[in-house]
Amino acid sequence: MRVFSRLLAWLTAVWTAAVLFLPAWQCVQIYRAGSDAGSTPLTDIFTRDAVFQKLESLAPLFYGYVLLVIIAFAVQALSPDHPRPVPLTAENRLRLVNAQRKDLPQEALKEEKQRRVICAAAGAAIFACSVPACAYLLNRLHFTDPDLEQVMGQMVLHLMPPVVCAFAAAFLASLLRKRSMERECAILRDLPAGTAVPVLPEKTGHAGQSPLVSIFRITLLLMGVLFIVLGVMNGGMRDVLVKAIQICTECIGLG
């Protein structure tokens, strides 16, 4: 039963990816076909007949996915619960090993210092990547072109490199911190056990999370607030209001 559940889970994951990818690919095909035919406005490219023709071929995929999800929920409800051991993270493993030691050796202290340097370097790299992105977003001249596709394309070309570099720096810092913790665990295992109060390797955030995770979440929150402010400054709030009014008065028929 457990083998069948695992196979069903993998099949559901693959099918979910197909359900997400294939409609997007059909939209790309519709756009290419309309562009080759010389249609510039999106309303002339994504017509009702073109969209219906492409999505109708995906109907068996969607019906099969709904059936698969129903079967997966039924199997999960009928299968007995098997408690799974929760794997320890490198940070929690280090905390447990460190709790049995009286004093930290110089090698362990060196690893802790190295992790602080890694977090500081990652924060500096993310800040350096955010400077050109904010400089581009704060320049109103980049959003004066009435061609929205051109504006969005230029924005993606300018923002993608710093965003990718920032995420790469965060990922690399997380990987280096994990390896440093594993090395410190190996160092502490070879020392005699003590009876002192547990010594935390370093300060952690909420629920034992690493400072890098907390910094990453705060950065995402600040970026969200920044984009909202930029949208208001660029007149996006007025555009949303106008579109909402048009939907209510023209489409739904209010007023």
ZIRA-V295673 format. One record per pair of residues at least 24 apart in sequence whose ideal C-beta (glycine too) atoms are under 7 Angstrom apart, sorted by the first residue. I is the first residue (numbers start at 1). GAP is how many residues later the second one is. If there is no record, write none. Layout:
i: {I | I}
gap: {GAP | GAP}
This chain:
i: {1 | 2 | 5 | 5 | 8 | 8 | 11 | 12 | 12 | 12 | 15 | 15 | 18 | 19 | 19 | 19 | 22 | 22 | 23 | 23 | 26 | 26 | 26 | 29 | 30 | 90 | 90 | 90 | 91 | 91 | 92 | 93 | 94 | 94 | 94 | 94 | 95 | 95 | 97 | 97 | 97 | 98 | 98 | 98 | 98 | 99 | 100 | 100 | 101 | 101 | 101 | 101 | 102 | 102 | 104 | 105 | 105 | 107 | 108 | 108 | 108 | 111 | 111 | 111 | 112 | 112 | 114 | 115 | 115 | 115 | 118 | 118 | 118 | 119 | 119 | 119 | 122 | 122 | 122 | 122 | 123 | 125 | 126 | 126 | 126 | 126 | 129 | 129 | 129 | 130 | 130 | 132 | 133 | 133 | 133 | 137 | 140 | 143 | 170 | 170 | 173 | 174 | 177 | 177}
gap: {78 | 80 | 70 | 74 | 64 | 67 | 57 | 56 | 57 | 60 | 50 | 53 | 43 | 42 | 43 | 46 | 36 | 39 | 32 | 35 | 28 | 29 | 32 | 25 | 24 | 88 | 91 | 92 | 90 | 119 | 116 | 92 | 87 | 90 | 91 | 107 | 105 | 106 | 88 | 91 | 92 | 90 | 100 | 101 | 103 | 99 | 93 | 94 | 87 | 90 | 92 | 93 | 92 | 94 | 95 | 82 | 86 | 80 | 76 | 79 | 80 | 69 | 72 | 73 | 89 | 90 | 66 | 62 | 65 | 87 | 55 | 58 | 59 | 54 | 92 | 93 | 47 | 48 | 51 | 90 | 92 | 44 | 40 | 43 | 44 | 93 | 33 | 36 | 37 | 32 | 36 | 30 | 26 | 29 | 30 | 93 | 94 | 91 | 42 | 46 | 39 | 38 | 33 | 35}
